Amino acid sequence: MNVSDFMIQRLEEWGVKRIFGYPGDGINGILGALNRGQDKIRFIQTRHEEMAAFMACAHSKFTDEVGVCLATSGPGAIHLLNGLYDAKLDHQSVVAIVGQQKRTSIGSNYQQEVDLLTLYKDVASEYVQMITDPAQTRQVIDRAFRIAKAERTVTAVIIPNDVQEEKAIEEPPRKHGNVFTGVGHSKAHLIPSEEELQQAAAVLNEGQRVAILVGAGAFSAVDEVKQIAELLGAGVAKALLGKAVLPDDLPYVTGAIGLLGTKPSWELMEGCDTLLMIGSSFPYSEYLPEPGKARGVQIDIDGRMLSLRYPMEVNLLGDSRSTLQALIPLLKHKEDRSWRQTIEQHISEWWKTVEERAMQTADPINPQRVLQELSPRLPDQCIIAADSGTSAFWFARNLKIREGMLASLSGTLATMCPAVPYAIAAKFAYPSRIPIAITGDGAMQMLGMNELITIAKYWKEWADPRLVVIVLNNRDLNMVTWEQRMLAGEPKFEASQDIPDVPYGEFAKLLGLKGLRISKPEEIGAALDEVLSADRPAVLDVMVDPNVPIVPAHVDMSQLAMFNKALLKGDPDSAAVIRQTIKEVMQGGVGK
């Protein structure tokens, strides 16, 4: 057994079932061990190392396990970084294993030699180590996994290619300087002190208009969040990473918050006198209550995140489920339900507004309508992955999550390209469930099309072969176009924003997948039915209007001034933009 064989054995002991990666000579030893041990751990070949890191991140998001990605030295290790930062910023447990040149060549300006310890020191700040002696392998792998899981972060293991081939030392000699580590991680149930719980209960009991904001940290406490919302007569808004925490058919769930959020979420935060934040690092403080106008209680398992977005009166360091279970017996049922009734009325009106906006005409298809018609067709237990950009906007606004569904996207990094690799990772983790990737044409051209090849490589082995990629094809890098107008007061810059029209459905068919393109709104329903019931993965290419505005739940005067300024400067699409904006605003739902 060499070092690589022992490493694969150790990964299996940590429960690793698959590794996402791309080959290279800097990891030949590890690839050889994977080849010899295919019954232990499977190697999933991606088209690009960045995609491997996205898949490892998605695996962690959808399974709560540690995701693992593998890349060669130098360029391969560099390519991993964007996907690893996605995992780091969204607090996901990922271990990156990367090759390096021989120990004797390090420091000689050798081919593909990169100072990986320095390169990875930020993204894997909690733990990055290079194995320089076979006796290190056990403790470095064990610590990388334990820290990734305990800290919900990225760790990195660097292993020179000559070390990979050396004879394994499964257990170091029992002498001074050596350490002996073991496998396994125990999840702690951290609960605040009784005094802190009493203080939090007092604040929440005294509040007359309670608002709750949940993030991804609340996934383990779904029943408790429902119970506390009922006790307090509260409305519940969801940060984008927490979209699947509660189903949208609950009458007190206001939906997403922030720029991509809903008007009821804005009204909830504006009208509340008490804010309870659970497992969320939602960054946009301007969408939370004005400081001083609401008392605050926050629950988070990471003490560094407490009182970071809002000056909380009570900070509870603990995991969401255990903390809420300890807090609930201290809370009083609020008899006055007028606040809840107001919230529910706003939500009911909002969903009508969303539907009316989606059904507005556009040239050729209103992108809202695509997701509006998809929403009731979503299969039970499906897993939704959205890309960044306007596709994330419509994902946040128009899709109603039901009980049992999973959904995610790049929340904090907000990078392009994760939707398709997220869906692939979800399919490997849950072969009988249907992943749906919602992406823009910009992300498809950047890297998404490549991963259709990965889908074509593996789909025939899946228990249910369905995986759906919906491309909102507007020939424009649309989110940035709207940000140019609304944030910078600049007209659309066609040289930077216009992108080629690519027949994504036809490309899918070349790969043996199903592919469709539609350009008429009346075609949407039948096309969705066709791809959702297909006998293989499918790509639905939808020609949508780039001039349908992304209207925030709250528009302030500075945004309006910038928008007007951009149009006055001579935006090339000003006539269409004005026409579609008027339609949108006429449907109401825009905050003042």
C-alpha positions in Angstrom: 0.0 0.0 0.0 1.4 3.4 -1.0 0.4 6.8 0.5 -2.3 7.3 -2.2 -3.9 4.0 -1.4 -3.9 4.8 2.3 -5.4 8.2 1.6 -8.3 6.7 -0.3 -8.8 4.2 2.5 -8.9 7.0 5.0 -11.4 9.0 2.9 -13.6 5.9 2.8 -13.4 5.7 6.6 -14.6 9.3 6.7 -17.7 8.3 4.7 -16.6 9.7 1.3 -18.5 8.0 -1.6 -17.4 10.2 -4.5 -14.8 12.7 -5.4 -15.4 15.4 -8.1 -12.3 16.3 -10.1 -10.2 16.6 -13.2 -7.0 14.6 -13.9 -3.4 15.8 -14.2 0.1 14.4 -13.8 0.4 16.1 -10.4 -2.1 13.7 -9.0 -1.3 10.5 -10.9 -0.6 8.6 -7.7 -4.0 9.5 -6.3 -5.7 8.6 -9.6 -4.0 5.3 -9.6 -5.3 4.6 -6.1 -8.8 5.6 -7.1 -8.6 3.2 -10.0 -7.5 0.4 -7.8 -10.2 1.2 -5.2 -13.2 1.9 -7.4 -15.3 -0.2 -5.1 -14.5 2.2 -2.3 -14.8 5.7 -3.7 -15.9 6.8 -7.2 -14.2 9.5 -9.2 -16.6 11.8 -11.0 -14.9 13.5 -14.0 -16.0 17.1 -14.6 -15.1 19.3 -17.6 -13.3 21.9 -15.4 -11.8 22.0 -11.9 -14.1 25.0 -11.0 -17.1 22.8 -11.7 -15.6 20.1 -9.5 -15.4 22.5 -6.6 -19.0 23.7 -7.3 -20.2 20.1 -7.1 -18.3 19.5 -3.9 -20.0 22.6 -2.4 -23.4 21.5 -3.7 -22.9 18.0 -2.2 -22.3 19.6 1.2 -25.4 21.9 0.8 -27.8 19.1 -0.2 -26.5 16.3 2.0 -24.9 18.0 5.0 -21.8 15.8 4.3 -18.3 16.9 3.5 -17.8 17.4 -0.2 -14.5 16.5 -1.8 -12.8 17.8 -4.9 -9.5 16.8 -6.5 -7.2 18.7 -8.9 -3.6 18.6 -10.1 -0.9 21.0 -9.2 -0.5 24.5 -10.6 -3.3 25.4 -13.0 -5.6 22.7 -11.7 -5.3 24.0 -8.2 -5.9 27.5 -9.4 -9.0 26.5 -11.3 -10.6 25.1 -8.1 -10.6 28.5 -6.3 -13.8 30.1 -7.4 -15.9 27.0 -6.5 -14.1 26.8 -3.2 -14.8 30.4 -2.4 -18.5 29.7 -3.1 -18.3 26.9 -0.4 -16.3 29.1 2.1 -18.6 32.1 1.9 -21.8 29.9 2.2 -20.3 28.0 5.1 -20.1 24.6 3.5 -17.8 21.7 4.5 -15.5 20.9 1.6 -12.0 19.3 1.5 -9.9 20.1 -1.5 -7.1 17.7 -2.4 -4.5 19.1 -4.8 -1.2 17.8 -6.2 2.2 19.5 -6.1 5.6 19.0 -7.8 8.2 16.8 -6.3 9.6 18.0 -3.0 13.1 18.3 -4.5 11.9 20.7 -7.1 9.9 23.0 -4.9 11.5 26.4 -4.8 13.3 25.9 -8.2 10.8 27.8 -10.4 9.8 24.4 -11.8 7.1 23.9 -14.4 3.6 24.3 -12.9 5.1 25.1 -9.5 2.9 27.4 -7.6 3.2 28.4 -3.9 0.0 26.5 -3.0 0.3 27.1 0.7 0.2 30.8 0.1 -2.4 30.5 -2.6 -4.8 28.5 -0.5 -4.2 30.4 2.8 -7.3 32.5 2.4 -9.9 30.1 1.0 -8.7 27.4 3.4 -7.8 29.7 6.2 -8.9 27.3 8.9 -6.6 24.5 7.7 -4.2 24.1 4.7 -1.3 21.7 5.0 1.2 20.0 2.7 2.1 16.4 3.3 5.9 16.1 3.1 6.3 12.8 4.9 4.1 9.7 4.5 3.7 9.6 8.3 1.7 12.8 8.1 -1.0 11.5 5.9 -3.3 10.1 8.6 -3.3 13.2 10.8 -3.5 15.7 7.9 -6.5 13.9 6.3 -8.2 13.5 9.7 -7.8 17.1 10.6 -8.9 18.4 7.2 -12.2 16.5 7.5 -12.8 17.2 11.2 -12.1 21.0 10.8 -14.2 21.2 7.5 -17.1 19.7 9.3 -16.7 21.4 12.7 -16.2 24.9 11.2 -18.4 24.4 8.1 -15.6 25.6 5.9 -13.1 24.7 3.2 -9.9 22.9 4.1 -7.1 21.9 1.8 -4.6 19.1 1.6 -1.5 19.5 -0.7 0.4 16.4 -1.6 3.6 16.4 -3.8 3.5 13.7 -6.5 6.5 11.9 -5.2 5.0 11.5 -1.7 1.9 10.0 -3.3 3.9 7.0 -4.5 5.9 6.4 -1.3 5.2 3.4 0.9 2.3 4.2 3.3 2.9 4.6 7.0 -0.6 3.9 8.4 0.4 4.5 12.0 3.4 6.8 12.8 6.1 5.4 15.2 5.2 6.0 18.9 7.7 8.6 19.7 8.0 12.3 20.6 6.7 14.6 17.9 4.3 12.2 16.3 0.5 12.4 16.8 -2.2 9.8 16.5 -5.6 10.9 15.1 -8.9 9.1 14.6 -11.8 9.2 12.3 -15.2 10.7 13.2 -16.9 14.0 14.0 -19.5 14.5 16.7 -22.0 17.3 16.1 -22.5 19.4 19.2 -25.9 20.7 20.3 -24.9 24.1 21.6 -27.5 25.8 23.8 -27.3 29.3 25.3 -27.5 29.8 29.1 -30.8 29.9 30.9 -30.3 33.5 31.7 -29.8 34.4 28.0 -32.8 32.4 27.0 -34.9 34.2 29.6 -33.7 37.6 28.2 -34.6 36.5 24.7 -38.0 35.3 25.7 -38.7 38.6 27.5 -38.0 40.6 24.3 -40.1 38.3 22.1 -43.0 38.2 24.6 -43.1 42.0 24.9 -43.1 42.5 21.1 -46.4 43.2 19.5 -45.3 42.9 15.9 -42.7 40.2 15.6 -40.8 39.5 12.3 -38.7 36.3 11.8 -35.8 36.0 9.3 -34.5 32.5 8.6 -31.4 31.5 6.7 -29.7 28.2 5.8 -28.8 27.8 9.4 -32.5 27.1 10.2 -32.8 23.9 8.0 -32.4 21.7 11.1 -35.2 23.5 12.9 -38.1 23.6 10.5 -40.7 22.4 12.9 -39.4 24.7 15.7 -39.6 27.7 13.3 -43.2 26.9 12.5 -44.0 26.5 16.2 -42.4 29.8 17.2 -44.1 31.7 14.3 -47.5 30.4 15.5 -46.8 31.3 19.1 -45.6 34.8 18.3 -48.1 35.5 15.5 -45.1 36.4 13.4 -44.4 36.6 9.7 -41.4 34.7 8.4 -39.1 36.1 5.7 -36.4 34.0 4.1 -32.9 34.9 3.1 -32.1 33.4 -0.3 -30.1 30.5 1.0 -33.0 29.7 3.3 -35.6 29.7 0.5 -36.3 26.0 1.1 -36.5 26.2 4.9 -40.2 26.7 4.9 -42.7 26.1 2.1 -44.3 29.1 0.5 -47.8 27.8 0.9 -47.7 28.7 4.6 -49.9 31.8 4.9 -47.4 33.7 7.1 -44.3 33.1 4.9 -43.5 36.4 3.1 -40.9 34.9 0.8 -37.4 36.2 -0.1 -35.9 39.4 1.4 -33.6 42.0 -0.1 -33.1 43.3 -3.7 -34.6 40.0 -5.0 -37.2 39.9 -2.3 -40.9 40.5 -2.0 -43.0 43.5 -1.0 -44.5 41.6 2.0 -40.9 40.9 3.3 -40.1 44.6 3.0 -43.4 45.5 4.8 -42.7 42.9 7.4 -39.3 44.5 8.3 -40.6 48.0 8.0 -43.6 47.4 10.3 -42.2 45.1 13.0 -41.2 46.2 16.5 -39.2 43.0 17.2 -36.8 41.0 14.9 -35.8 37.3 15.5 -33.0 36.3 13.1 -32.3 32.5 12.9 -29.3 31.1 11.2 -28.8 33.9 8.7 -26.0 36.1 7.6 -28.2 38.1 5.2 -25.9 41.0 4.2 -28.1 43.8 3.2 -28.9 45.7 6.3 -31.0 48.3 4.5 -33.7 45.7 4.1 -33.8 45.0 7.9 -35.6 47.3 10.3 -34.1 50.7 10.8 -31.7 50.4 13.9 -33.5 51.6 17.0 -37.0 50.9 15.7 -37.1 47.2 16.5 -35.6 45.1 19.3 -33.6 42.2 18.2 -32.8 38.6 19.1 -30.4 36.5 17.0 -29.6 32.8 17.0 -26.4 31.6 15.3 -24.0 28.8 15.8 -21.1 31.1 14.9 -20.4 33.7 17.4 -18.6 35.9 14.8 -22.0 36.4 13.0 -23.9 37.7 16.0 -25.0 41.4 15.8 -23.1 41.7 12.5 -26.1 42.9 10.4 -28.3 44.5 13.1 -27.6 45.7 16.6 -29.3 42.8 18.5 -30.4 43.2 22.1 -29.9 39.5 22.9 -27.4 37.3 21.1 -27.9 33.6 21.4 -24.9 31.4 20.5 -26.3 28.0 19.7 -27.5 25.7 17.0 -31.0 26.7 15.8 -32.9 23.5 16.7 -31.6 23.1 20.2 -31.9 26.8 21.0 -35.4 27.1 19.7 -36.5 24.0 21.6 -35.2 25.5 24.8 -36.7 28.9 24.0 -40.2 27.8 23.0 -41.4 26.8 26.5 -40.6 30.3 27.7 -42.7 32.0 25.1 -46.3 33.2 25.5 -49.0 32.7 22.9 -50.0 36.1 21.5 -53.8 36.5 21.7 -53.8 39.6 19.4 -53.5 38.2 15.9 -54.0 41.5 14.0 -50.3 41.7 13.0 -50.5 38.2 11.6 -53.7 39.0 9.8 -52.1 42.0 8.2 -49.1 40.0 7.1 -51.3 37.2 5.6 -53.4 39.8 3.7 -50.2 41.4 2.2 -48.9 38.0 1.2 -52.2 37.0 -0.5 -52.2 40.3 -2.5 -48.5 39.9 -3.4 -49.0 36.5 -5.0 -51.7 37.9 -7.2 -49.4 40.7 -8.2 -46.6 38.2 -9.0 -49.0 36.3 -11.3 -50.3 39.4 -13.0 -46.7 40.6 -13.7 -45.7 37.2 -15.1 -48.6 37.2 -17.5 -47.7 40.6 -19.0 -46.7 40.5 -22.6 -43.1 40.8 -23.6 -40.8 40.4 -26.6 -40.8 37.5 -27.1 -41.4 35.9 -23.7 -41.7 37.3 -20.2 -39.0 35.5 -18.1 -41.3 35.7 -15.1 -43.9 33.6 -16.9 -41.5 30.8 -17.4 -40.9 30.3 -13.7 -44.5 31.1 -12.9 -45.7 28.2 -15.1 -42.9 26.0 -13.8 -43.9 26.5 -10.1 -47.1 24.4 -10.0 -45.3 21.8 -12.2 -42.4 21.3 -9.8 -42.1 17.5 -9.1 -42.4 16.5 -5.4 -39.0 16.2 -3.8 -37.3 18.0 -6.6 -34.0 19.9 -6.1 -33.7 23.3 -7.6 -30.4 25.1 -8.4 -30.4 28.7 -9.6 -27.6 30.6 -11.2 -26.6 34.2 -10.4 -28.1 37.1 -12.3 -31.7 37.7 -13.3 -32.4 33.9 -13.2 -31.8 34.2 -9.4 -34.3 37.1 -9.3 -37.1 35.2 -10.9 -36.2 32.0 -8.9 -36.6 34.1 -5.7 -39.8 35.8 -6.8 -41.8 33.3 -8.8 -41.1 29.8 -7.6 -43.2 28.5 -4.7 -41.2 25.9 -2.7 -43.2 23.0 -1.3 -42.4 20.7 1.7 -39.6 18.3 0.9 -38.0 20.3 -1.9 -34.4 21.4 -1.7 -33.1 24.6 -3.4 -29.9 26.6 -3.4 -27.6 28.9 -5.3 -24.4 30.8 -4.8 -25.6 33.0 -1.9 -22.7 35.1 -0.7 -20.2 34.9 -3.5 -23.0 35.2 -6.0 -20.8 33.8 -8.7 -21.9 32.8 -12.2 -22.0 29.1 -13.3 -23.0 27.0 -10.2 -26.6 26.0 -11.4 -25.7 23.2 -13.7 -22.9 21.6 -11.5 -25.1 22.0 -8.5 -27.8 20.0 -10.3 -25.3 17.3 -11.3 -24.1 16.9 -7.7 -27.7 16.7 -6.5 -28.4 13.9 -9.0 -25.4 11.9 -7.9 -26.5 12.3 -4.2 -30.2 11.5 -5.0 -30.4 9.6 -8.2 -34.2 9.1 -7.9 -35.0 12.8 -7.5 -35.3 15.4 -10.3 -32.8 18.3 -10.2 -33.8 21.5 -12.1 -31.1 24.0 -13.0 -32.3 27.6 -13.8 -29.6 29.5 -15.5 -29.0 32.5 -17.8 -27.4 32.3 -21.2 -24.3 34.1 -19.9 -23.6 31.3 -17.3 -24.3 28.7 -19.9 -21.8 30.2 -22.3 -19.2 30.7 -19.6 -19.1 27.1 -18.3 -22.6 25.6 -18.1 -22.6 24.1 -21.6 -19.4 22.1 -20.8 -21.2 20.3 -18.0 -23.9 19.1 -20.4 -21.1 16.8 -21.6 -20.8 15.5 -18.0 -24.5 14.9 -17.9 -24.3 13.0 -21.2 -21.4 10.9 -19.8 -23.3 9.7 -16.7 -27.1 10.0 -17.2 -27.8 6.4 -18.3 -26.8 5.1 -14.9 -29.2 7.2 -12.8 -32.3 5.5 -11.3 -34.5 8.3 -12.8 -32.7 9.8 -15.8 -34.4 13.2 -15.6 -32.4 16.3 -15.0 -33.7 19.6 -16.4 -31.7 22.7 -17.4 -33.8 25.8 -18.2 -31.9 28.5 -20.0 -33.4 32.0 -19.9 -31.9 33.2 -23.2 -32.0 37.0 -23.5 -28.7 37.5 -25.4 -27.7 39.9 -22.7 -25.7 39.8 -19.4 -28.9 41.1 -18.0 -28.3 41.6 -14.3 -25.3 43.8 -14.9 -27.2 45.7 -17.6 -29.9 46.6 -15.0 -27.2 47.4 -12.4 -25.6 49.8 -14.9 -28.9 51.6 -15.2 -30.1 51.5 -11.6 -26.9 51.7 -9.6 -24.5 53.6 -11.9 -26.9 55.8 -13.9 -25.3 54.5 -17.1 -27.1 53.2 -20.2 -26.6 49.7 -21.4 -23.1 49.2 -22.8 -23.7 46.9 -25.7 -20.0 46.0 -26.3 -19.9 44.5 -22.8 -23.5 43.3 -22.4 -24.6 41.7 -25.7 -23.7 38.1 -26.1 -24.2 35.7 -29.0 -27.4 33.7 -29.4 -26.5 30.0 -29.0 -29.0 27.1 -29.7 -28.6 25.4 -26.3 -31.3 22.8 -27.0 -29.6 21.8 -30.3 -26.3 21.4 -28.5 -28.0 19.2 -26.0 -29.4 17.0 -28.8 -25.9 16.7 -30.3 -24.9 15.1 -27.0 -27.8 12.6 -27.0 -29.9 14.6 -24.5 -33.3 16.1 -25.1 -33.3 19.7 -26.3 -36.1 22.3 -27.0 -36.2 25.9 -28.0 -39.4 28.0 -27.5 -40.1 31.6 -28.4 -43.8 32.0 -27.8 -45.5 32.3 -24.4 -48.2 29.8 -25.3 -45.5 27.2 -25.8 -44.2 27.3 -22.2 -46.6 24.9 -20.5 -46.3 22.1 -23.1 -42.5 22.5 -23.2 -42.2 22.3 -19.5 -44.4 19.2 -19.4 -42.2 17.6 -22.1 -38.8 18.2 -20.4 -40.1 17.2 -17.0 -41.5 13.9 -18.3 -38.6 13.1 -20.7 -36.8 9.8 -20.8 -33.4 11.5 -20.4 -31.9 14.8 -19.2 -33.3 17.8 -21.1 -32.4 21.4 -21.9 -35.2 23.9 -22.4 -33.9 27.0 -24.2 -36.4 29.9 -23.7 -36.1 33.1 -25.7 -36.9 35.8 -23.2 -37.1 39.6 -23.2 -34.1 41.3 -21.6 -36.1 44.5 -21.1 -38.4 43.1 -18.4 -37.2 45.1 -15.4 -36.0 43.6 -12.1 -38.1 45.8 -9.9 -37.0 45.7 -6.2 -39.5 45.4 -3.5 -38.5 48.8 -2.4 -37.3 51.5 -4.8 -35.6 54.5 -3.2 -35.3 57.9 -4.9 -31.6 57.4 -5.7 -32.3 54.3 -7.7 -35.0 56.0 -9.6 -32.8 59.0 -10.3 -30.0 56.7 -11.6 -32.5 54.9 -13.8 -33.8 58.1 -15.3 -30.3 59.3 -15.8 -29.4 56.2 -17.7 -32.4 56.5 -20.0 -31.7 60.2 -20.6 -28.1 59.4 -21.7 -29.6 57.3 -24.6 -29.9 53.7 -23.6 -30.1 51.7 -26.8 -33.2 49.8 -25.5 -34.9 52.8 -23.8 -38.2 52.5 -25.6 -38.7 48.9 -24.7 -37.3 49.4 -21.2 -39.8 52.2 -20.5 -42.7 50.2 -22.0 -42.0 47.1 -19.9 -41.3 49.1 -16.7 -44.6 50.9 -17.0 -46.4 47.5 -17.3 -44.5 46.2 -14.2 -45.3 49.3 -12.1 -48.9 49.4 -13.2 -49.3 46.0 -11.5 -48.4 47.5 -8.2 -46.3 45.9 -5.6 -43.5 48.4 -5.7 -42.5 50.0 -2.4 -42.1 53.7 -2.2 
